[in-house]
Amino acid sequence: MKELQAQKLKELRTALKLTQEEFAKSLDEVSKSLINSIESKDRNISENLNQKIFEKYHRNLLEEINKEKYCQHAPENIISIPFYRIAAAAGSGTVLTDEPECDMMYFDKKILETIIKTDNYSHLHIIHAQGDSMDSGWNQPDDIKDGDFLMIDTAQTTGNNQVFVILVNNSELRVKRLFKKGETLYISSNNPKYKEETYTPDNSDFEIKVIGKVVWNFSKGLV
């Protein structure tokens, strides 16, 4: 168990490109020595630490580890990715309340390498979309339809004219196209009936956190 926990924690930290000290500081009141001892297989991930990681990085490591224990004999070409049963609203926003239920989805490694062009899967997770604001109605390649699954790369949080999952005011999860010009962030939809929004750092009533880039969206028919 300690070996798997050490592996999972280190994979997350290195995917975030953080040192042990930087990672510990990002979690508030967590010491570098604790992170080091877990990665050295001397200690387990506590429920408290797991909760801090989930709140900060939206990763439930203990849940993922428990799921993976039952998949250790799966073929080497099969990749498991956490699926959180929560919607990012393609509309006005999904209000977050309780911790979302986590499951796993399984993919052929060759398919993932072709579609998202990566060999590091530790920073990927999946949710689903709800609403029609990202559906242009013209079946464009980047359209997101109501009910689509969204594969999110939490290591990618910047980029113009790309689609991201964002957390608004620490309560509403949304999927939108982002474009930044100067200090102004433009939040737009593929559906023209939804007006473009703008955000500036001096807007104290509107806080945005970018969760990650949508690297693949697919329908329920593919799983």
KAZI-V723859 format. One record per pair of residues at least 24 apart in sequence whose ideal C-beta (glycine too) atoms are under 6 Angstrom apart, sorted by sequence separation. I is the first residue (numbers start at 0). J is the second residue. D is the distance in whole Angstrom. If there is no record, write none. Layout:
i = <I/I>
j = <J/J>
d = <D/D>
This chain:
i = <79/80/26/125/79/124/77/78/8/9/26/123/8/78/122/76/122/5/76/122/5/78/5/66/2/168/1/4/62/87/89/4/90/167/85/86/87/88/89/133/59/78/88/90/165/166/80/81/82/83/86/89/89/165/166/80/128/163/164/11/142/164/163/162/7/156/89/135/133/132/133/134/7/155/132/153/131/152/151/152/3/132/151/152/149/150/150/149/147/148/147/143/92/95/94/87/94/95/92/93/92/87/88/89/87/87/115/115/114/14/14/10/14>
j = <103/104/51/150/105/151/105/106/37/38/55/152/38/108/152/107/153/37/108/154/38/111/40/103/40/206/40/43/101/126/128/44/130/207/126/127/128/129/130/174/101/120/130/132/207/208/123/124/125/126/129/132/133/209/210/125/174/209/210/58/189/211/212/213/60/209/143/189/188/188/189/190/64/212/190/211/190/211/211/212/64/193/213/214/213/214/215/216/216/217/218/216/167/170/170/164/171/172/171/172/173/172/173/174/173/174/214/215/215/121/122/121/154>
d = <5/5/5/5/5/6/5/5/5/5/6/6/6/5/6/6/5/6/5/4/5/6/5/5/6/5/4/6/5/6/5/5/3/6/5/5/6/5/4/6/5/5/5/5/6/4/5/4/4/5/4/4/4/5/6/6/6/5/4/6/6/6/5/4/5/4/6/4/6/4/5/6/6/4/5/4/6/5/4/5/5/5/6/5/5/5/4/5/5/5/6/5/6/6/6/5/6/6/3/5/5/5/5/5/6/4/5/6/5/5/4/4/5>
